[in-house]
């Protein structure tokens, strides 16, 4: 009976998350306007090719930067390593579109870099010497330095729990340090790396701000254009449908390749804490330089650019109602994070105890909602609520529910839950991969019920994962723009929506002020929780 309870609970969570996705699928068969035929014969293939190039470039960059930095701070000791452990996560606080603004403003003709060189060397033709980071390269760099933290934090957590026994085994076999890394360390961290890359892939495919700013035509820009410019929501849903198929294909390929591999430690003697290697001389300089360069480029560079705008135009700071914007943002973050973590735990544990193939498939399907651009997800939610109200509520002559879910905090939290469910679910799943099922069986033999096993063993063991996920969810919600714009209550603004309103009016200097406060709140979350998450 209790297994059925967990099964039903996990099933309901997956169904709720899947409803807007199913709404997108159902719209696939609706009639579209002439825009579809025009796009099919002109730019559709360009959208697809650009999306693949963008995705491939971002995955390569985030894999190298995320895994490389996680390896350095996890296996080596050097002055500054404790600082870089949490400082590298601060890149989460900078949205890709804000990074794109900063990158362009700094390197453009007569931009910030030009002003710096001119103030030092005097007037001259310096624009010819200044590199330009625009187009596809600019989009890849902006998105990569904004998202590599997904790979870094999950890989860093996985490296933290790797046993010294495995490393000593490789050394006893005569492996070099590089062979130990590629043959032992990387494979054992695979679940975390794949989970991080999956989140990066879905975020990249749904990115709109940065690619639109650089003029890159992708499937996401096609979705926005078909709905906003041509009022063809059916075709927008069809493009979203292709994005979902691609994400499902990625998950399926990874699942098949992984098969029955196990990533928890099989040792019955427990985990032996690994020993870090102290770096000195040139090796210390190299490790420190790599971490500092990544930290500077991903966080300090955009922050300094926006701070420069704020100092030059101080009036923009006085025009903001900072207290109200802060309260609105923190309220959404706390409520949404709590809901996401609770229900992601229920879904993960339900899948674990039932071992249902159907439930696993439904869960895998439901987490692809992260690949749907926020504006389409919000519109799909509105479409479903309107359909349910017109066909079910009115049929039974009940009060309308539109006001409850549309233009309300409840609707915002629900769509946040659907949008970021993949983030919470994958993060907990990565932690669950390290818990051997024999621990559950031993708990049952000792008389523990499933709920006691869940609360007494799993939750404490996954405490660090919970904090990590809380950080990721909080920062994503702080940065989320289209969902908040569409579903927020009247006159309810956040730092993200305020920055967008200024940017849409070509007031990038004014948008820097709310962006700085957005980063300040996100950085505060990181600073407070990193003490408990990343300590050894």
KAWOQUI-V453395 format. One record per backbone hydrogen bond with DSSP energy under -1.0 kcal/mol. CO is the residue of the C=O (numbers start at 1). NH is the residue of the N-H. Records with the same first field share a line. If there is no record, write none. Layout:
BEGIN
CO = NH / NH
END
This chain:
BEGIN
1 = 5
2 = 6
3 = 7
4 = 8
5 = 9
6 = 10
7 = 11
8 = 12
9 = 13
10 = 14
11 = 15
12 = 16
13 = 17
14 = 18
15 = 19
18 = 22
19 = 23
20 = 24
21 = 25
22 = 26
23 = 27
25 = 28
27 = 30
33 = 36
34 = 38
35 = 39
36 = 40
37 = 41
39 = 42 / 44
43 = 47
44 = 48
45 = 49
46 = 50
47 = 51
48 = 52
49 = 53
50 = 54
51 = 55
52 = 56
53 = 57
54 = 58
55 = 59
56 = 60
57 = 61
58 = 62
59 = 63
60 = 64
61 = 65
62 = 66
63 = 67
64 = 68
65 = 69
66 = 70
67 = 71
68 = 72
69 = 73
70 = 74
71 = 75
72 = 76
75 = 277
77 = 279
78 = 81
80 = 84
81 = 85
83 = 87
84 = 88
86 = 89
87 = 90
89 = 92
90 = 93
91 = 94
95 = 99
96 = 100
97 = 101
98 = 102
99 = 103
100 = 104
101 = 105
102 = 106
103 = 107
104 = 108
105 = 112
106 = 113
108 = 111
111 = 115
112 = 116
113 = 117
114 = 118
115 = 119
116 = 120
117 = 121
118 = 122
124 = 126
126 = 129 / 130
134 = 138
135 = 139
136 = 140
137 = 141
138 = 142
139 = 143
140 = 144
141 = 145
143 = 147
144 = 148
147 = 150
148 = 152
149 = 153
150 = 154
151 = 155
152 = 156
153 = 157
154 = 158
155 = 159
156 = 160
159 = 162
163 = 167
164 = 168
165 = 169
166 = 170
167 = 171
168 = 172
169 = 173
170 = 175
171 = 174
176 = 180
177 = 181
178 = 182
179 = 183
180 = 184 / 185
181 = 186
184 = 188
185 = 189
187 = 190
189 = 193
190 = 194
191 = 195
192 = 196
193 = 197
194 = 198
195 = 199
196 = 200
197 = 201
198 = 202
199 = 203
200 = 204
201 = 205
202 = 206
208 = 212
209 = 213
210 = 214
211 = 216
218 = 222
219 = 223
220 = 224
221 = 225
222 = 226
223 = 227
224 = 228
225 = 229 / 230
226 = 232
232 = 236
233 = 237
234 = 238
235 = 239
236 = 240
237 = 241
238 = 242
239 = 243
240 = 244
241 = 245
242 = 246
243 = 247
244 = 248
245 = 249
246 = 250
247 = 251
248 = 252
249 = 253
250 = 254
251 = 255
252 = 256
253 = 257
254 = 258
255 = 259
258 = 261
272 = 164
277 = 77
280 = 283
281 = 285
282 = 286
283 = 287
284 = 288
285 = 289
286 = 290
287 = 291
288 = 292
289 = 293
290 = 294
291 = 295
292 = 296
293 = 297
294 = 298
295 = 299 / 300
296 = 301
299 = 303
300 = 304
301 = 305
302 = 306
303 = 307
304 = 308
305 = 309
306 = 310
307 = 311
308 = 312
309 = 313
313 = 316
314 = 317
315 = 319
320 = 322
321 = 325
322 = 326
323 = 327
324 = 328
325 = 329
326 = 330
327 = 331
328 = 332
329 = 333
330 = 334
331 = 335
332 = 336
333 = 337
334 = 338
335 = 339
336 = 340
337 = 341
338 = 342
339 = 343
340 = 344
341 = 345
342 = 346
343 = 347
344 = 348
345 = 349
346 = 350
347 = 351
348 = 352
349 = 353
350 = 354
351 = 355
356 = 360
357 = 361
358 = 362
359 = 363
360 = 364
361 = 365
362 = 366
363 = 367
365 = 368
366 = 369
367 = 370
368 = 371
369 = 372
373 = 377
374 = 378
375 = 379
376 = 380
377 = 381
378 = 382
379 = 383
380 = 384
381 = 385
382 = 386
383 = 387
384 = 388
385 = 389
386 = 390
387 = 391
388 = 392 / 393
389 = 394
392 = 396
393 = 398
394 = 397
401 = 405
402 = 406
408 = 412
409 = 413
410 = 414
411 = 415
412 = 416
413 = 417
414 = 418
415 = 419
416 = 420
420 = 424
421 = 425
422 = 426
423 = 427
424 = 428
425 = 429
426 = 430
427 = 431
428 = 432
429 = 433
431 = 434
432 = 435
436 = 439
437 = 441
438 = 442
439 = 443
440 = 444
441 = 445
442 = 446
443 = 448
444 = 447
449 = 453
450 = 454
451 = 455
452 = 456
453 = 457 / 458
454 = 459
457 = 461
458 = 462
460 = 463
462 = 466
463 = 467
464 = 468
465 = 469
466 = 470
467 = 471
468 = 472
469 = 473
470 = 474
471 = 475
472 = 476
473 = 477
474 = 478
475 = 479
476 = 480
481 = 485
482 = 486
483 = 487
484 = 488
489 = 492
494 = 498
495 = 499
496 = 500
497 = 501
498 = 502
499 = 503
500 = 504
502 = 507
503 = 506
507 = 511
511 = 515
512 = 516
513 = 517
514 = 518
515 = 519
516 = 520
517 = 521
518 = 522
519 = 523
520 = 524
521 = 525
522 = 526
523 = 527
524 = 528
525 = 529
526 = 530
529 = 532 / 533
530 = 534
END
